[in-house]
Amino acid sequence: MTLLPDTIEAMLHGPGRLRFLVQPLLAIALGVRDGRRDAAAGRPPYVSGVLFVHATRKEELMTGLQAMAKPLALAVMLDALVQYMIFRSVRLWHALLAGTILIALPYATARSLANRYAHRTAANRRITESH
């Protein structure tokens, strides 16, 4: 089994295709929750904190991994199951890649954007209250 267009098409149109909607939505919900918590605690947006703030990098990575551990493990297991159902074989590398794309990317993006939005709305609220 290779990751060619035929393989991708079989995964998108075969059994388990609903996971391409459900898993990113779950990751986005977790990211929004954690992004709002970050904003309330005064932490920088997640991706910025991981990439550019050395003092909080380890803490940010750990909170992200803790929040994503179960959904990511579920995504990898589900992808492996779907691979077996469609192709009668499992490639762990493909399952890890699919899990990362479906969970980690939406989570990190939503966490950062929710933090920025919460900071912006709080700042706007303070401006309107002072006038």
Number of C-alpha atoms within 10 A of each C-alpha: 12 9 10 9 9 11 14 12 11 15 18 14 10 14 14 16 14 11 15 17 10 13 20 21 16 17 25 23 16 21 29 23 16 23 29 22 16 22 22 13 9 11 17 20 24 31 18 13 19 18 11 12 14 10 10 15 16 13 13 22 15 11 13 20 13 11 16 21 14 11 20 22 16 15 25 23 16 17 25 22 18 20 24 13 14 16 13 10 13 17 14 14 11 17 21 18 14 19 25 18 17 25 29 22 16 20 29 23 18 24 28 23 19 24 25 19 16 18 21 13 11 13 12 11 11 11 10 8 8 6 5
